Amino acid sequence: MLLDAIVLAGGKSSRLSGVPKATLTWRGSTLLQNTIDAVLDAGARRVAVVGPGPDVGPGAAGPDARGPGSQVLFAREDPPFGGPASAVAAGMRALQDLDNSAGHLVLVLACDMPRVAAAVAQLVDAAPLLSRDGLVLLDAAGMRQPLAAVYGRSALADAVDGLRASSRLDGASMRSLISVLDLVELPDGRESTRDVDTWEDASAFGIERPDDTLPTSETLPTSNTLPTREGVDHE
């Protein structure tokens, strides 16, 4: 099974006073690095982080790039803040630009789920059950979580191309993007898709609000500032 990953780390974090979700710290790691670790530990060879970040080109080594051919790179949706479907498109493009051996499967994750490792493990373990199009986790309310899913690369690429051809990619939601896909649904029995949208959510996970003196601009840390061992608005 050839596996790549796209991590959405953009959004305006309006309900977090503009503090980027990716930079919040949980159990000693930022939420972004926590997500990167989860997908690399699950065997992903390449991880495209999509959101405001350093101006690096496809193929640039990022944080914690472990193993032969395993790389982390940054990408940006066009236009900026163009929505999650546009961000996924940017991630797909970055993975394709990196080389021609893109994975058969693509994990697509938000960076704001502290328990993302459990979600990734559940998705990867169930991958043999997925349809051609993919597999998506259901939250406790039975709602699909399209940013906690694994997709067939060709099926996801076709969905992106369909929105782009109809000029509906910019501003499109993930639910619009996946509406044409035949997905296997998998209940999330561990509440691993619980995310951080508000400071109340953050507090429930023991995530402290940064001091007012810390930067609150929507900027991701560069590959040089991420700890060695270290999505996103879902809609």
C-alpha positions in Angstrom: 0.0 0.0 0.0 1.6 3.3 -1.1 0.4 6.0 1.2 0.8 9.8 1.0 -0.9 12.5 3.2 -2.3 16.0 2.9 -2.6 18.0 6.1 -4.8 21.1 6.1 -3.2 23.7 8.3 -4.9 26.9 7.1 -8.1 28.7 8.0 -8.4 32.0 9.7 -9.0 30.6 13.3 -11.6 33.3 13.8 -13.0 31.6 16.9 -9.5 31.3 18.4 -8.8 35.1 18.2 -6.7 34.5 15.1 -4.2 32.2 16.8 -3.2 29.5 14.2 -4.5 26.1 15.3 -1.3 24.5 13.9 0.8 26.3 16.6 -1.2 25.3 19.6 0.7 22.9 21.9 -0.7 19.6 23.1 1.4 17.2 25.2 4.6 18.9 24.2 4.0 19.1 20.5 2.2 21.6 18.2 -1.0 20.2 16.7 0.7 20.4 13.3 3.7 18.3 14.3 1.4 15.9 16.2 -0.4 15.3 12.9 2.8 15.0 10.9 4.1 12.4 13.3 0.9 10.4 13.1 1.0 10.1 9.4 4.7 9.4 9.2 4.4 6.8 11.9 1.6 5.2 9.9 3.9 4.8 6.9 3.2 7.9 4.7 6.1 8.6 2.4 5.2 12.2 1.6 3.2 14.8 3.6 2.0 18.0 2.0 1.1 20.6 4.6 -1.2 23.2 3.1 -1.5 26.6 4.6 0.4 29.8 5.2 4.0 28.9 5.7 7.6 29.3 4.4 8.1 30.0 0.8 9.5 26.6 -0.2 9.2 24.7 -3.4 7.9 21.1 -3.8 10.5 18.6 -2.7 12.0 20.8 0.0 12.7 18.7 3.1 10.6 19.6 6.0 10.4 18.6 9.7 11.0 15.1 10.8 11.5 13.7 7.3 12.1 10.1 8.2 13.0 7.1 6.1 14.0 6.7 2.5 11.9 9.0 0.3 9.8 10.3 3.2 9.4 14.0 3.0 7.4 16.9 4.4 6.7 19.9 2.2 4.6 23.0 2.4 2.0 24.1 -0.2 -0.5 26.9 -0.4 -4.0 27.0 -1.9 -4.7 29.5 -4.7 -6.2 32.0 -3.9 -5.2 32.0 -0.2 -8.0 31.0 2.1 -9.8 29.5 -0.9 -11.4 26.9 1.3 -10.7 23.2 2.1 -11.4 21.8 -1.4 -8.9 24.3 -2.8 -6.4 23.3 -0.2 -6.8 19.6 -1.0 -6.2 20.5 -4.7 -3.0 22.3 -3.7 -1.8 19.3 -1.7 -2.5 17.0 -4.5 -0.6 19.2 -6.9 2.4 19.4 -4.5 2.5 15.6 -4.2 2.4 15.2 -7.9 5.0 17.8 -8.5 7.4 16.1 -6.1 7.6 13.0 -8.3 5.5 10.7 -10.5 5.2 7.9 -7.9 2.4 9.4 -5.9 0.8 7.0 -3.5 -2.2 5.0 -4.4 -4.0 6.2 -1.3 -4.0 9.7 0.3 -4.8 10.5 3.9 -6.5 13.9 4.2 -6.5 15.3 7.6 -7.1 18.6 9.5 -4.3 19.6 11.8 -6.7 20.5 14.7 -7.5 17.0 16.0 -5.3 16.2 19.1 -6.2 12.5 18.9 -5.4 12.3 15.2 -3.0 9.3 15.7 -6.0 7.1 16.7 -7.9 8.3 13.6 -5.0 7.6 11.3 -4.5 4.1 12.8 -8.2 3.3 12.3 -8.2 4.5 8.7 -5.0 2.7 7.8 -6.1 -0.5 9.5 -9.4 -0.4 7.6 -7.8 0.6 4.2 -8.3 -3.0 2.8 -12.1 -2.5 3.2 -12.3 0.8 1.3 -14.0 1.2 -2.0 -12.1 2.6 -5.0 -13.0 6.1 -3.8 -12.1 5.9 -0.1 -13.1 5.6 3.5 -14.3 8.4 5.8 -14.7 8.5 9.6 -18.1 9.3 11.2 -18.1 11.4 14.4 -20.3 10.7 17.5 -23.3 12.3 15.8 -22.9 10.1 12.7 -21.6 13.0 10.6 -19.0 12.4 7.9 -15.6 13.9 8.7 -14.0 14.4 5.3 -10.8 15.8 6.8 -10.4 12.5 8.7 -10.4 10.2 5.7 -8.3 8.2 3.3 -9.1 8.5 -0.4 -8.1 6.7 -3.6 -5.7 9.1 -5.3 -7.2 8.9 -8.7 -10.7 9.3 -7.4 -9.8 12.3 -5.3 -8.0 13.8 -8.3 -11.0 13.3 -10.5 -13.2 15.0 -7.9 -10.8 18.0 -7.8 -10.7 18.2 -11.6 -14.5 18.1 -11.7 -14.9 21.1 -9.4 -12.1 23.0 -11.2 -13.7 22.3 -14.6 -17.0 23.8 -13.4 -15.2 26.8 -11.9 -16.5 25.8 -8.4 -13.2 24.9 -6.7 -12.5 28.2 -5.1 -14.6 28.4 -1.9 -15.9 24.9 -2.2 -16.4 22.8 1.0 -15.0 19.3 1.5 -18.6 18.0 1.4 -19.0 19.4 -2.1 -15.7 17.9 -3.1 -16.5 14.4 -1.9 -20.2 14.4 -2.9 -19.3 12.5 -6.1 -17.3 9.8 -4.3 -18.5 6.4 -3.1 -17.0 6.2 0.4 -17.1 3.5 3.0 -18.2 5.0 6.3 -16.4 4.0 9.5 -17.7 5.0 13.0 -15.1 6.8 15.1 -15.2 4.8 18.3 -12.4 6.7 20.0 -13.6 10.3 19.5 -10.4 10.8 17.6 -12.1 13.3 15.3 -12.8 15.8 18.1 -11.2 19.0 17.0 -10.3 22.4 18.4 -12.4 25.2 17.0 -12.8 27.4 20.1 -10.9 28.1 23.3 -13.5 26.0 25.1 -12.5 23.1 22.9 -8.9 23.8 23.6 -9.4 23.8 27.3 -11.1 20.5 27.2 -7.9 19.0 25.8 -5.7 20.8 28.3 -4.4 23.2 25.7 -3.6 26.6 27.2 -4.2 29.9 25.5 -0.9 31.5 24.5 0.2 34.7 26.2 -1.1 37.9 24.6 2.6 38.6 23.8 2.9 35.7 21.4 2.3 36.3 17.7 -1.3 35.6 16.6 -0.9 36.1 12.8 -1.9 33.2 10.6 1.6 32.0 9.9 2.9 28.5 10.2 6.3 27.8 11.8 9.1 27.2 9.3 10.8 23.9 9.0 13.7 25.3 11.0 11.5 26.3 14.0 9.4 23.1 14.3 10.6 20.8 17.1 12.2 17.6 15.9 9.2 15.6 17.2 6.2 17.4 16.9 -7.1 21.1 9.1 -7.9 24.0 10.3 -11.3 24.8 9.7 -13.2 21.7 8.5 -15.6 23.7 6.4 
